Amino acid sequence: MRVAPLDRFGAQELGRAVVIAVVVVAHLALALGRWLARPRRQRLVDAASEGVVNGFEVLGPTFVKLGQLMASSPGVFPAPLANACLRCLDDVPPVPAAQARAVLEADLGYRVDELFASFDDTPLAAASVAQVHACVLPDGTQAVVKIQRPGIATRMVVDLRTAYWGARVLEKLFQFFRVANATAIIRDLHAATMTELNSAVEAHRQAQFRTNIGAFGDNKWVTAPAIFWSHCGPRVICMERLHGMPLDRFDDLAGHDTRMLIRRGVKVWLEAVLLHGPFHGDVHAGNLWVLDDGRIALLDFGIVGELPDTWRAILRDMFHATLVDGDFGRVARGVRTLGYAHGTGQTDDELGVQIAAALEPVLARDLGELRLSELIMALVSFGKAWGVASPEELVLFGKQLGYFERYATKLAPGWVLGQDLFLFRNIFPDEVPAVAEARGVVLPDD
């Protein structure tokens, strides 16, 4: 799909910008109006935040997506706004079944009753880009089909260009938006959205991730849905149906070893980041399920990241230093291979001390106390020291750590990601057994 540049702003975008301004201001005014009789400043801030989110919901899928990004980055955005945006993580109203069927039939070339033994017109879930319907394949296999909203690609391109224009204006007017780098946020959202709108790419990445889970012969308690390629199309993905519940239903997980659940899930995710390449880039609770059979499943691969080999090597060295030998000088040498940190007058060891001082306290503490803002600010400060604006390749990685932070607080209090040998058994296969023996640690079988 060919997409016009973000900075191209025409009559359609101008009209949409006017509508956006009117809607957001109107909802902001309504929210503030409800507050007028209340004396406290915090209530004003909360009401304003709720008004902005109300505006997002009226404006539709693109701005709901922006709200989801804000909700998933509480260390970047003001807490009242990030908290209000948690509403955007809930399901959004679905499109009528007739429209979903039309997309399905246009993509696959057959009537729905020819494609499936049964098809449920009531979606199981509806998100900003697509909705999911239960179905049964002709051979009796239970499946789900993810169908894009009709016309969503054109609308989101227009909205994202409009949002980019608005972000540029806000950066000129307010320091907060300059510090938050609002235009970069919209660019990242644009890149992620364009990939998410390509269902063939999403299906391929999901299948690749599923294959990589078992690459070392373990991880039998983690899965991702199998893809049924015969029923996939440009806007349609058909996959195995899994039964379970989201990971954040903490009260319903009493019968599970919740510490092992989160450890197994993070182990597979880290192996994807550090070894295989493509990793799940949106691990909020709706995409992490505990299945009825006790496995943990990763769902919805609309957002997938992949670090360059050099960055993966640096991250492996960082975790190796934290877990095994404390040699952050190796991390510094990796940084130099990227061409950064030249001209600083510092040796590798001195740079290593700087890296250790900033990252070791973050990675070696209780993950439940991890703050995403600390990790991001540490990376940004390194970027400045290395002569680059920021190491953007790591931002998506940091955001997912923010999700795991939330889960760890409830599921595994006291768990320290950077010191858990189990997570790194396949990443450092030669060192981990020796370190475990020396420390008297018994590693789980799987």
N, C-alpha and C positions, 0 to 999 in steps of 0.2 A: 504494500500500500504506500503510494507516494504521498508525502505530507509536506505542506508548505512550511517555510521557516516560522519559528515562533514570533519573530519580530515583524512579520507581515501583518499589517493592521488595516483592514478595509471597511467598507460601509456596513457589512454584516456584523463585524466585530464591534464597530462603533454603536450600532443599535443595541447589541447585546450588552455593551458596557453601560449604556443608559439604563436598561432594565435592571441590571445587577445593582447599580448604585441606588435606584429607587427602592428595590426590594430590601436590600440590606439596611438602608437608612430607615425605611418604614418599620421593619422588625426591631431595629435598635431603639427607635423612638417608642414603640409599644412597650418594649421591655423596661426602658427607663421610666416610662409613664407609670408602670405598676409599682415602681420603687419610690416615687416622689415623696410619699408620706413616711418613708423609712429613713432613719437617721444615719445608719452606718455606711461607711464608705465601701466595705467589702460587699454589701448587698448591691451597691451600684455596679461594682466590677462584675459580680456574678450575673446580674440582670443584663448587662451589656453583652457578656459572653453568650448567654442564652439567646439574646436577640440576634447575634451574628449567626449562630448555628441554625436558628429558625430560618434565617435568610438562605443559608446553604441548602436546607432541605427543600425550600420552595424553588430554588434555582435549578435543582436537579442533579443528575449523576456526577458531573465533573466536580461540582462543589462539595458534594457528599464525599467524593474521593479526597479532596483537599482536606476536609474535616477529618477523615480517617488518618491522613498523614499527620495532622496536628495531634490527634488523640494518641498516636503511637510514638510521639516524640515529646513527652512531657518535660524533658530537660531543655528543650530548645524553645518552646513556646511558653507564655505565661500560664501558670498552673490553672487559673480559673477557665481560661479558654480551652486548654487541653482537656480538662475534666468535662466541660460542656460538650466538647466534640466526641466524647465517648458514645454519645447517642448515634453518631454516624456509623459506628461499628455494628449496629443492629441492622436487621433486614430492612430494605426499602420496599415500597409498594411494587408489586410485579406488573409486568405488561399483561394484557389480556391473552388468554390461551390461544385465541385464533391468530394473533400476531406471532406468538412463539412458534406455533405450528407452521406458519407461512415461511419463517426463516428456515426451519428444519427441512421442509419439503423443497425449498429453493436450493438449498445447499446439497442435499443428498439425492434429489431427482426422483423421489418416490413419495407416495402418500404415506402419512403416518401409520395407517393401518397395514400397509405393506411392509413397513420397516420394523414394526414392533408387534409382539403378541399382545401387549397392552401398553398404554401411555397415560400417565396421570396428568390431567390438565391443571391441577392445583400444584404449584411448585413447592418443593421442599424448602427452598430458600431463594431469596431474590436480593441481588447485590447491585452495585452501581453500574456495572458493565454487563452482567449476564444473570440469568436465573437457572435453577437446576430443577429438572423434572425427573421423577421416578419412572422407570419403564422396565419392560421385560423383553429380552431379545427372542427371536423366533425359536431358538433352541431351549428356552426356559431360563436362561441366565438372568439373574436380577442385575440391573444396571441403573445408572443415572445418566442423563444427558444435559450438558451445560450449553445453553443457547444465548447468544448475544442479543441484547436489546436491539430492535430494528432501528437503523439510522443512527446508532450510538457513535459510530466512528466520526461522522461529519460533525455532529454536535459537540463532541469532546474536543476536536481540533479547534473549532471556533472558540469554545469556552476557554481552552488553555491559552490560545493566543491573546484572548481578552484579559485573562488573569495575568499573563506575563506583562501586558501593557500596564495594568493596574499596579503590579508589583514595582515596575520601574518608577511610576509616579510616587508610590509610597516611599521608596528608597530615597527619593529626592527631598521628600517632605519631613520624614521622621527618622531619627537615628536608630530606633529599635529595628526597623525593617532593613536598614543598611547593615547593622550588626548581624541580624538573622540571615542576611543574604537571601532576601525574598525571591529575587529573580532566579537564583540557583535552585531554590526549592521547586519553583515552577518548571524549570528545565528538567530536573530529576523526575518530577511527576509526569511530564510530557514523554520522556524517554520510556519510563515504566509503562505508561498507558499505551503507547504505540506498540510495544511488545505484547501487552496483554490483549490487544485487539487482534493479534495474529494467532488464531486458535491452533493452527498447525504447529507453530513454534512452541506454544504452551504444551500441547500434547506430547511433542517430541521430548521436551525437557522433563516432563513428568515421567515418561517411560524410561528415560536415561537415569533419572534420580532413583527410580524404583530398582533398576538393575544394579546400580552402584551400592545400594544398601547391603546386598549380600556378597560384595566383592571379596571379602575376607573369610567367608564361611560362617560368620556369626551374625549378630543383629537380627536374630529370628523373631524378636519381640517388637520389631519396628517394620512398618510397611507404608506403601503408598498405593493408591488404586491402579489396577491394571487398565491399560487403554484398549478399547475395542476399535481398531482402525477401520473396520468395514462400515462403521456408523459415525465417522468423523468427517468434517467438512471445514470450509474456510471460517465459518462462524459457529461451528458445532463441535463439541467433544463428547464422546460417549465413553464411559468408564465403568469399572466394577463398582457395585454399590456396597458400602461398608456400613455396619450398624454399631453405634456407640454414642458417646456424648462428648461435648467439648471439655477440654482439660481444666477449665476454670469453674466447673461445677464441683467445687471443693466439698460441699456437704454430701454429695452423692458418691464420693470416692473412698468412703470409709473402709470398704473391703479390699482396697488395693494397697500395694506398697508404693506410696506416692513418691518416695525418694527415688526408687528404682525407675519409676515411670519417667521422671524428668531427666534422670541420668542417662537412660537409654536414648531418649529423644535427642538430647544435646550431643551425645556421642556420635550419633549418625549425622547430625547437622554439622558438627565440627569436622568429621571426616570428609564431608562434601566440600566444605570451605577450604580445607587445608590440603586435600589430596586429589579429589576427583575433579573439582572445578565448579560446575553449576551447583548452587545451593539455594534452598528455599529462602526467599527474601520477604516473606510476610507471615511470620509465625505467631500471629495473634491467636487467641484461644479458639476462635471459630475454625481455624485451619489446623489445629492440633487436637485430635480426638483420642479418647481412651475407648477402645473397641470392646464389645461384649465378651470377646475371648481373652481379654487382658493385654492385647498388643496396643501400642501407640501408633497412630497413623498421621502422616502429614498430607494435607489436602490442599487443593487449589494452588496451582503453580503459575498463576498469572504474573506474579513478580518473582523473577529468579535472577540472582546475581552471579557473577563469576569474576574472581580476581585474576589479574595477570600472574603468570608464574613467579615473577620476581616478588610481588607482594605476598603471595602465598608462602614463599620461602622465608620472607621476613617474619610473617606471623608464626610460622613453625619455629623459627629461631627464638622468637619472643616467648612462646610457651615452653620451649625446651629450657630456656634460661630460668623461667619461673618454676618449672617442675623438677628439673634434673640438676643443673650445674651452676646456675646463677651467672652465666657468661653472657651479659648483655652487650659485650664488645662485638660478638658475632652479629647481633642485630645491627649495630652501627656499621659494620662492614657491608652488610646487605644494603643498607641505606645508601652507602657511597656508590654501590654498583648502579644505582638509579641516577647518579649524577647529582645527588643532593648533598648538602653539608660541605661542599667545597668552599674554600676561602674562609672558613670559620676559625681556623687556627687550632682546632681541637683534634686530639688523637682519637683513634677508635675507642680506646678505653675510656677517655673522657666523655665522648658521646654516649658510650654505653652506660656510664654512671648517670648521665642526664636522663636517658631513656628509662633506666631502672627506677630512678627516683619518682618519675611521673606515672609509670604503668604498674610497677610491682605492687604498690599499695592498693590499686584498683582491682587487679586480678587475683590477689592473694587474700582478699577479705571475704567475709560472708557475702555470697552473691546477692542475698536479700538486701544488702546495704549498698549495692552498686548503684550509682547514679549515672545515667546515660550522659548527662551534661558534662560530668567529669572526664569520661572517656573521650567525648568529642572535643572538648576544650584541650585536652592533652594532645590529641592528634593535630588539632589546628595549630597549637603552639609549636609542635615539631615542624609542621609545614612552613611556618614562618622562619624557623631556624634553618630549614633546609632550602629556603629560597623559593617556595611554592605557596600558593594561596591556601591550599588545604589538601590533604591526601584523600580526595573524594572517593577513591576506590574502597576505602574502609568505612565510609559512612553507613552503607547498608548493613554491613557487618555489625557496626555499633548499635544500630536501631534494633536488630534482632536480639542482641544482648539485653536491651531494655525490656523486651517482652519476657525473656527468661528470668530477668530480675523479679518481675511481678509474680511469676509462677513459683519461684524458689521460696519466696517469703512464706507462702502457704504450704507448699508441698515438701520442701526440704530445708527447714530452718537450720542454719549453721553450715550448710553445704558450701564448699569453696571450689568453684569451677577450676581455677588455675592450679589446684593441688590434688585434683581427683585423678589418680593414675588410670582408673578404668576408662575414662574418656579418651585417653591417648594411647591405648594398647595397640591399635593398628597404625597410629601415626608415628610412634617411636617403638617399634616392635623389639628392637635390640636392647634398649635402655630400660623400658618399663618393668620387665620381669625382675631385673637386678635391683632396681630401686625399690620395688615392692617387697622383695625378700629382705633387703637391708632395713626397711622400715617396719617389717612385720605386718604388712598389709596383705590381706587375702582378696584377690580380685574376683568379682562375680563371673560365673561361667558365660553368661550372656545377658 
